[in-house]
Amino acid sequence: MRRIAILGGGVGGTMVANRLARELREEIARSEVEVVLVGEEANHTYQPGFLYIAFNQAPLERFVRPQASLLVSGVRFLNVRAKKIDTASNSLQFENGDSLTYDFLVIATGSHPSMDTVTGLKEGAHSFYTAEQSIALRNALASMESGRIVIGVDVPHKCPVAVLEFTLMLDEYLRKRGKREQFEIIYTYPIGRLHSLVPVANWVEPEFERRGIQSEFFFNVDNVDPDKKIIESLEGSSYSYDLLVMVPAHRGAKVIMDSGIGDESGFVPTDRYSLRMKGSDNVFVIGDATDLPISKAGSTAHYEADTIVANLVDELHGLPADHQYDGKVYCFIEGGLDKATYIAFSYTEPPKPTAPSELLHWFKLMYNEIYWLSVRGLL
Ligand SMILES: Cc1cc2nc3c(=O)[nH]c(=O)nc-3n(C[C@H](O)[C@H](O)[C@H](O)COP(=O)(O)OP(=O)(O)OC[C@H]3O[C@@H](n4cnc5c(N)ncnc54)[C@H](O)[C@@H]3O)c2cc1C
């Protein structure tokens, strides 16, 4: 019996496990292959939902399902946290003392926002990158009548367009409450434009102008004074704020750090085409866990899953496993509360955002529901 272990039950891990179980159902039925998903969470959370929670458009429960309910038959689910990945002995060690050997491993441990990378951030800033943060932000926003809202960004972080979506949605949220005139919105960004992707920066610039959203470039957050409510940049400028909303720098999972297989931020060195971990041919890496210079996004994991599943199936069938990921990413971008656009790009094709429309906004809302089919491997 050959075992494929998948570590991490988020977007990438769940999709790979379900698709493998379908593709290999005959081998699984004959007990020749086992597909094991190792996940520390009993529940699966759809993270793009956090944006809607922050603006009180939906409750958290809408975006959470039991992990076991999302798995097709043929996937064995171990609800446990891994404490070490040992690529020399092809094994995972768990916090409960158990271990699991594998023939192939897929690392799908994601990334998480770290509020510890900047002094004062934890005490002084809100965010919308976890369920708890988005609920706290929703409550803070709902209780504000006026003031200055400063938005700060640190890198790397997942879903690079989410901060633009947040800013545009914030503008409309305040307008819908009849309070926009009482608020200043200041968007800061670490480089010399509004977004790292040039076409996206060009697309959003007139949107910001039209809505009176102020911006400051080359603002790399250095520290936050939570008592005085001041944020300072490495470049020497500073803002006082009534509400600070920060997209903090992200880090890879602790298990990657603790296993000594990641870079200094905890991301796994990965071949950009084969998606194999560099130096370990029987280990694949998917989604946010890679060190690839592409958007950390659910759609990235979705397209990467195609490559990894095809390669694993070929490996098990003794065929050349030569499928390659082309860097494809597809993201809807909310352009306010009732319009959206989208971008699609790859290693070779730049994104070309179009004018936001209500139809695309409805597509995005529809995808938020279709996601539950997609993660089951049905789309
Ligand atoms: C506000 C917000 C908006 C977003 N909007 C979009 C969007 O519009 N479109 C888009 O494509 N993406 C979006 N994303 C990004 C998307 O959610 C992530 O990029 C995606 O979830 C990454 O998938 P993943 O499988 O790599 O990691 P995750 O989905 O984060 O899953 C990682 C899993 O690994 C588990 N894990 C980690 N360590 C261990 C361990 N030691 N043992 C066991 N389990 C472990 C974690 O518990 C987690 O379940 C958004 C994210 C946020 C926060």
The ligand as an SDF file (V2000), in Angstrom:
LIG
                    3D

 53 58  0  0  0  0  0  0  0  0999 V2000
   -9.7750   38.5690    3.8990 C   0  0  0  0  0  0  0  0  0  0  0  0
   -9.3280   37.5630    2.8710 C   0  0  0  0  0  0  0  0  0  0  0  0
   -9.8470   37.6220    1.5860 C   0  0  0  0  0  0  0  0  0  0  0  0
   -9.4240   36.7170    0.6280 C   0  0  0  0  0  0  0  0  0  0  0  0
   -9.9830   36.7760   -0.6260 N   0  0  0  0  0  0  0  0  0  0  0  0
   -9.6000   35.8840   -1.5670 C   0  0  0  0  0  0  0  0  0  0  0  0
  -10.2020   35.9090   -2.8550 C   0  0  0  0  0  0  0  0  0  0  0  0
  -11.0960   36.7120   -3.1440 O   0  0  0  0  0  0  0  0  0  0  0  0
   -9.7710   35.0070   -3.7790 N   0  0  0  0  0  0  0  0  0  0  0  0
   -8.7840   34.0950   -3.4870 C   0  0  0  0  0  0  0  0  0  0  0  0
   -8.4340   33.3090   -4.3630 O   0  0  0  0  0  0  0  0  0  0  0  0
   -8.1960   34.0510   -2.2670 N   0  0  0  0  0  0  0  0  0  0  0  0
   -8.5790   34.9060   -1.3000 C   0  0  0  0  0  0  0  0  0  0  0  0
   -8.0070   34.8600   -0.0500 N   0  0  0  0  0  0  0  0  0  0  0  0
   -6.8250   34.0160    0.1800 C   0  0  0  0  0  0  0  0  0  0  0  0
   -7.1520   32.5500    0.4270 C   0  0  0  0  0  0  0  0  0  0  0  0
   -8.0940   32.3830    1.4590 O   0  0  0  0  0  0  0  0  0  0  0  0
   -5.8550   31.8230    0.7910 C   0  0  0  0  0  0  0  0  0  0  0  0
   -4.8500   32.1740   -0.1110 O   0  0  0  0  0  0  0  0  0  0  0  0
   -6.0930   30.3120    0.7290 C   0  0  0  0  0  0  0  0  0  0  0  0
   -6.9070   29.9350    1.8090 O   0  0  0  0  0  0  0  0  0  0  0  0
   -4.7790   29.5530    0.7450 C   0  0  0  0  0  0  0  0  0  0  0  0
   -5.0570   28.1860    0.7350 O   0  0  0  0  0  0  0  0  0  0  0  0
   -4.0460   27.1720    1.4380 P   0  0  0  0  0  0  0  0  0  0  0  0
   -4.6370   25.8290    1.2770 O   0  0  0  0  0  0  0  0  0  0  0  0
   -2.6770   27.4080    0.9490 O   0  0  0  0  0  0  0  0  0  0  0  0
   -4.0260   27.6180    2.9840 O   0  0  0  0  0  0  0  0  0  0  0  0
   -5.2300   27.6650    3.9980 P   0  0  0  0  0  0  0  0  0  0  0  0
   -6.5370   27.6560    3.2950 O   0  0  0  0  0  0  0  0  0  0  0  0
   -4.9470   28.7950    4.9200 O   0  0  0  0  0  0  0  0  0  0  0  0
   -5.1180   26.2810    4.7970 O   0  0  0  0  0  0  0  0  0  0  0  0
   -4.0090   25.9200    5.5510 C   0  0  0  0  0  0  0  0  0  0  0  0
   -4.4530   24.8630    6.5390 C   0  0  0  0  0  0  0  0  0  0  0  0
   -3.3200   24.2210    7.1110 O   0  0  0  0  0  0  0  0  0  0  0  0
   -3.6130   23.9530    8.4640 C   0  0  0  0  0  0  0  0  0  0  0  0
   -2.3730   23.7300    9.1950 N   0  0  0  0  0  0  0  0  0  0  0  0
   -1.3330   24.6080    9.3150 C   0  0  0  0  0  0  0  0  0  0  0  0
   -0.3770   24.0490   10.0880 N   0  0  0  0  0  0  0  0  0  0  0  0
   -0.8090   22.8140   10.4230 C   0  0  0  0  0  0  0  0  0  0  0  0
   -0.2580   21.7750   11.2240 C   0  0  0  0  0  0  0  0  0  0  0  0
    0.9100   21.9080   11.8400 N   0  0  0  0  0  0  0  0  0  0  0  0
   -0.9610   20.6190   11.3700 N   0  0  0  0  0  0  0  0  0  0  0  0
   -2.1680   20.4650   10.7800 C   0  0  0  0  0  0  0  0  0  0  0  0
   -2.7510   21.4350   10.0300 N   0  0  0  0  0  0  0  0  0  0  0  0
   -2.0750   22.5900    9.8530 C   0  0  0  0  0  0  0  0  0  0  0  0
   -4.3700   25.2230    8.8950 C   0  0  0  0  0  0  0  0  0  0  0  0
   -5.0940   25.0170   10.0850 O   0  0  0  0  0  0  0  0  0  0  0  0
   -5.2570   25.4520    7.6880 C   0  0  0  0  0  0  0  0  0  0  0  0
   -6.4770   24.7540    7.8160 O   0  0  0  0  0  0  0  0  0  0  0  0
   -8.4480   35.7310    0.9570 C   0  0  0  0  0  0  0  0  0  0  0  0
   -7.9510   35.6540    2.2520 C   0  0  0  0  0  0  0  0  0  0  0  0
   -8.3780   36.5470    3.2120 C   0  0  0  0  0  0  0  0  0  0  0  0
   -7.8540   36.4410    4.6230 C   0  0  0  0  0  0  0  0  0  0  0  0
  1  2  1  0
  2  3  1  0
  2 52  2  0
  3  4  2  0
  4  5  1  0
  4 50  1  0
  5  6  2  0
  6  7  1  0
  6 13  1  0
  7  8  2  0
  7  9  1  0
  9 10  1  0
 10 11  2  0
 10 12  1  0
 12 13  2  0
 13 14  1  0
 14 15  1  0
 14 50  1  0
 15 16  1  0
 16 17  1  0
 16 18  1  0
 18 19  1  0
 18 20  1  0
 20 21  1  0
 20 22  1  0
 22 23  1  0
 23 24  1  0
 24 25  2  0
 24 26  1  0
 24 27  1  0
 27 28  1  0
 28 29  2  0
 28 30  1  0
 28 31  1  0
 31 32  1  0
 32 33  1  0
 33 34  1  0
 33 48  1  0
 34 35  1  0
 35 36  1  0
 35 46  1  0
 36 37  1  0
 36 45  1  0
 37 38  2  0
 38 39  1  0
 39 40  1  0
 39 45  2  0
 40 41  1  0
 40 42  2  0
 42 43  1  0
 43 44  2  0
 44 45  1  0
 46 47  1  0
 46 48  1  0
 48 49  1  0
 50 51  2  0
 51 52  1  0
 52 53  1  0
M  END
$$$$
